[in-house]
Every structure is written in C-alpha cells, then in structure tokens.
Amino acid sequence: MAFLMSILVLGVVSILQAKVAYGSFDTYYSPLWGFPHLSVNPQGTEAQLKMDQSSGAGFRSKLDYGSGLFHIRMKIPNKRTGGVLTSFYLTSAPDNQDPGNHFELDYEFLGTNGTVQTNVYNNDEGHREQSFKLWFDPSADFHTYEILWNSHQIVFFVDRIPIRVFKNNSAHGITYPSKAMHIEASIWDANWAGVVDWSQAPFVAYYQDFGFQACSAPAGGDVSGCASGQYLWDRPQFWELKPDQKRVMENYRRLYMSYDYCAYASTRKPECSFNV
C-alpha cells in the first residue's frame, strides 16, 4: 500500500508539472544580468546562459512566492573545468544588493564534473551544504531539478527522486523560511569552486520547461497566506515523504552524497537532529 501511495503522489506531482511544463520563458522570467550573454529562442522554450572572461549571466522570476513546486530542466556546460558555477535556486535576497542574512534554497553545480551542491540559507549565511556526485552526466542531456516548498517541508528532487529534505522544525525553535522568495538561475565564475580553464571558454548552460505552480506573495513579505490546503502542494499527502520515497532517498544519499554538513561537529546545526 505504501508503494502504491508513493506512486500516486508522484503521479499527482507529474500531472501538476505537466500542466505548466512548457510555459514560455517570458511568461515566468525576465533577464537579470549579463544581458549580452543571455539568449532565448524565438519560441521561448529554451534559454542559454553563456560565461566567458568578460561576464556570466542570470535570469529571475517575475514574481515572488511563498510556497510551491518549482522546477526547471537544465543542461550544464559540457567543457570540463572547475570554477564555473551553474545554478537554479530560490532566494529572498533583493536584486543587486548585499544579501546579508536571508532565505535561500540552492542547486549549484561546482564546475562541470557532475557534482551538484544543495544548500539552505535559513535567515542566515547558509553553510548547510549537501553535495552529490550525480548518477548521470548533467552536461550530456537535460535533467529536471525541483524544489517542493510548503508549510511542512522542503524537498529537493532530481528527476523526481528525492535527495534531500529540510523539515519545518519551528516547534523545536529552528527557523523555517517565512519570507517570499523569487527564482534565479545563473552561470558565473566562483573561485571557491575551482579554477576556470579559460582556454575552453565560452561555457554555455541551457534551461527549459519554465512553468511551475506556486503561490505568489509580495517581495520580502510574509508567506503565511500561502500555507493553505487550497494549494495542492500543501495538502497532507505532501507534508512528509511516503515510506517508499524515504527508502529511495536513503539509498541515493548513501550511494551518491559526497558531503553532508550534518556529518561533522564543526559544521553540524540543530536541525540535523530532526531532518531524518
């Protein structure tokens, strides 16, 4: 029965995604920076972000949100190098300002060797990294990266496989995202992610499937109005992973997780005792 329920939940998520999977770029997003290095095809179904020694590029959602099921299909640059950071994330940080303490949910590819880092900024400076050496080559084809954010949990999915959960542990005195966030995607030179081999530039990342389902909220505003069963992703069946989903996640984490901040006393945070 648990297996069937997991399949049912995933099926509902698939239907939800299918309704918006082919939304055009201009419907949901707008360029943010590096405009000469950002291009969108005439149909609005694919965006390309290019990085060379002069600049990278990025785009952002037109609205901010307080909950939802966010996804993108992405293919990272296929030239092997360190230092190139390709990302898809939610953030409450205002545009073009020092973010300071803020909320953020990240997918960040560190170089192009197939390692993706997830991170959670919980009204602070983050440092909740969990990294995965993926079971496929993310530069060879498009893959789907998703973030489910509701009033009970945040789940990171890769090709609909859950790889990370961050629970609402406010009952234990742990902060949980309470400000609206917008979506950003970018490519840039991050010196902490390695050294860029500029002889291989330019580096190009590709994005598709721009539609998503979410509850809009004022930028920087409270998100309590988005915590409602009127939204499919915040109904009880999405408050916790099903047993079969948990087993799948545990297996993938055992096989592919290369770093976990909870594993070390120097980086461990209070939520590590509850996000199980």
C-alpha positions in Angstrom: 0.0 0.0 0.0 2.8 2.4 0.9 4.4 1.8 -2.5 1.1 2.5 -4.3 0.6 5.7 -2.3 4.1 6.8 -3.3 3.3 6.2 -6.9 0.0 8.0 -6.6 1.7 11.1 -5.0 4.3 11.1 -7.7 1.6 10.8 -10.3 -0.2 13.8 -8.9 3.0 15.8 -9.0 3.6 14.7 -12.6 0.2 15.9 -13.6 0.7 19.2 -11.8 4.0 19.6 -13.6 2.6 18.6 -17.0 0.1 21.4 -16.8 2.9 24.0 -16.9 5.9 22.2 -18.2 6.1 24.0 -21.4 5.4 27.6 -20.2 7.4 30.1 -22.2 10.4 32.0 -20.7 8.7 35.4 -21.0 5.6 34.2 -19.1 7.6 33.4 -15.9 11.0 35.0 -16.2 13.0 38.1 -17.2 16.7 38.7 -17.7 18.5 39.8 -14.6 22.1 40.5 -15.5 24.7 39.8 -18.2 22.2 40.5 -21.0 24.6 40.0 -23.9 25.3 36.6 -22.5 21.7 35.5 -22.2 19.6 34.4 -25.2 16.1 32.9 -25.6 15.0 31.0 -28.6 12.1 32.6 -30.6 9.6 30.1 -29.2 10.5 31.0 -25.6 11.2 27.3 -24.8 14.9 27.4 -24.2 17.3 29.9 -22.6 21.1 29.9 -22.9 23.4 31.4 -20.4 27.0 32.0 -21.5 30.1 32.7 -19.5 33.4 34.0 -20.7 36.1 36.1 -19.1 34.0 39.2 -19.6 30.8 38.1 -17.8 28.3 35.4 -16.9 24.6 35.9 -17.0 21.4 35.3 -15.0 17.6 35.5 -15.0 14.9 35.7 -12.4 11.2 35.0 -12.0 8.9 38.0 -12.5 7.1 37.4 -9.2 8.0 36.3 -5.6 6.4 33.3 -4.0 5.5 31.9 -0.6 5.2 28.2 -1.4 5.1 25.9 -4.4 6.5 23.2 -6.6 9.4 24.8 -8.6 11.2 23.0 -11.3 13.5 23.6 -14.3 15.2 21.3 -16.9 18.8 22.1 -17.1 21.9 21.0 -19.0 25.2 22.3 -17.7 28.3 23.2 -19.9 30.0 20.2 -21.4 33.6 21.5 -21.3 35.4 20.1 -18.3 36.7 22.7 -15.9 36.5 23.9 -12.3 35.2 27.3 -11.2 32.1 27.5 -13.4 29.1 27.7 -11.1 25.7 26.9 -12.8 22.7 27.3 -10.6 18.9 27.2 -10.0 17.6 28.5 -6.7 15.0 30.4 -4.7 16.1 33.4 -2.7 14.6 36.2 -0.6 17.7 38.4 -1.3 16.8 41.7 -3.1 18.3 42.2 -6.6 21.8 43.7 -6.9 22.3 44.2 -3.2 24.4 42.6 -0.5 22.0 39.8 0.6 23.0 39.7 4.2 21.0 37.2 6.3 18.3 35.8 4.0 16.4 32.7 3.0 17.7 30.7 0.0 17.3 27.1 -1.4 20.1 26.2 -3.9 21.1 23.9 -6.6 24.7 24.8 -7.6 26.9 22.8 -9.9 30.5 23.2 -8.8 32.5 23.1 -12.0 31.4 20.7 -14.7 32.4 17.3 -13.2 28.9 16.3 -12.3 28.8 17.4 -8.7 25.7 19.4 -7.5 25.6 21.1 -4.2 22.4 21.9 -2.4 22.3 24.5 0.3 19.7 26.1 2.6 20.1 29.7 3.9 17.8 29.9 6.9 17.7 33.7 7.5 21.5 33.5 7.8 24.6 32.9 5.7 23.8 29.3 4.8 26.5 26.7 5.3 24.1 23.8 5.1 25.7 22.2 2.1 24.9 18.7 1.0 26.7 17.7 -2.2 26.0 14.8 -4.7 28.1 13.2 -7.4 25.2 12.6 -9.7 24.5 9.2 -11.3 24.4 10.7 -14.8 26.4 13.2 -16.8 24.4 16.5 -16.3 26.2 18.0 -19.3 25.1 15.3 -21.8 21.3 15.9 -21.6 18.6 17.8 -19.8 17.5 16.7 -16.4 14.8 18.0 -14.0 15.7 19.8 -10.8 12.8 20.5 -8.4 12.2 22.2 -5.1 8.9 21.5 -3.2 8.3 24.2 -0.5 5.3 24.0 1.7 4.5 24.8 5.3 5.8 21.4 6.5 8.9 20.6 4.5 11.3 21.5 1.7 12.2 18.6 -0.6 14.9 18.7 -3.3 14.2 16.3 -6.2 16.4 15.3 -9.2 14.5 13.6 -12.0 11.7 13.2 -9.4 13.9 11.3 -7.0 14.0 13.0 -3.5 17.6 13.6 -2.4 17.2 16.0 0.5 14.5 17.1 3.0 14.6 20.2 5.2 11.6 20.0 7.6 9.7 22.7 9.4 11.1 22.3 12.9 9.9 25.6 14.2 8.4 23.6 17.1 12.0 22.9 18.2 13.0 26.6 17.9 14.5 26.2 14.4 13.8 28.9 11.9 11.9 27.9 8.7 11.5 30.1 5.6 9.0 32.8 6.3 9.7 35.4 3.6 8.7 35.4 0.0 11.4 34.2 -2.4 11.9 34.5 -6.1 13.6 32.1 -8.5 17.0 32.8 -10.0 19.3 30.9 -12.4 22.8 31.9 -13.3 26.3 31.0 -14.5 29.3 32.7 -13.1 32.9 32.4 -12.1 33.1 31.2 -8.4 36.8 31.0 -7.4 35.9 28.8 -4.4 34.5 26.2 -6.8 37.9 25.7 -8.5 40.0 27.3 -11.3 38.4 28.0 -14.6 40.2 26.8 -17.7 39.6 29.9 -19.8 41.1 28.2 -22.9 37.8 26.3 -23.2 35.5 29.4 -22.9 32.8 30.2 -23.6 30.8 27.9 -21.3 27.1 27.6 -22.0 24.3 26.3 -19.8 20.8 25.5 -21.2 17.4 25.8 -19.4 14.0 24.5 -20.5 10.5 23.9 -19.0 9.9 27.3 -17.4 6.4 26.7 -16.0 5.7 25.9 -12.3 2.9 26.0 -9.7 3.3 28.4 -6.8 1.5 30.9 -4.5 2.6 34.4 -5.3 3.5 36.8 -2.4 4.8 40.3 -2.1 8.6 40.6 -2.4 10.1 40.3 1.1 6.7 39.8 2.6 5.2 37.2 4.9 4.2 33.8 3.4 1.6 32.6 5.9 -1.1 33.2 3.4 0.5 30.6 1.2 0.3 27.9 3.8 -3.1 26.5 2.8 -4.7 23.3 1.7 -6.2 25.2 -1.2 -2.8 24.6 -2.8 -2.2 21.0 -3.9 1.4 21.0 -2.8 0.4 22.0 0.8 -2.1 19.2 1.3 -1.5 16.4 3.8 -0.1 14.0 1.2 2.8 16.4 0.7 3.6 17.1 4.3 6.0 14.2 4.5 7.6 11.7 2.1 6.0 8.3 1.9 7.9 5.3 3.3 9.0 4.2 -0.2 10.1 7.6 -1.1 12.2 7.8 2.1 13.8 4.4 1.3 14.7 5.6 -2.2 16.1 8.8 -0.8 18.2 7.0 1.8 19.6 4.7 -0.9 20.5 7.5 -3.3 22.1 9.5 -0.4 24.1 6.5 0.6 25.4 5.9 -2.9 25.8 9.5 -4.2 26.1 12.0 -1.4 29.7 13.3 -1.2 29.4 15.9 1.5 27.0 16.5 4.4 27.3 19.4 6.8 25.5 17.3 9.4 28.3 14.7 9.4 30.8 17.0 11.1 30.8 18.5 14.6 32.3 21.8 13.2 29.5 22.3 10.7 26.6 20.5 12.2 23.5 22.6 13.0 20.5 22.0 15.3 18.1 20.8 12.6 20.4 17.8 11.8 18.8 16.1 14.8 15.4 16.3 13.3 15.7 16.2 9.5 15.5 12.4 9.4 
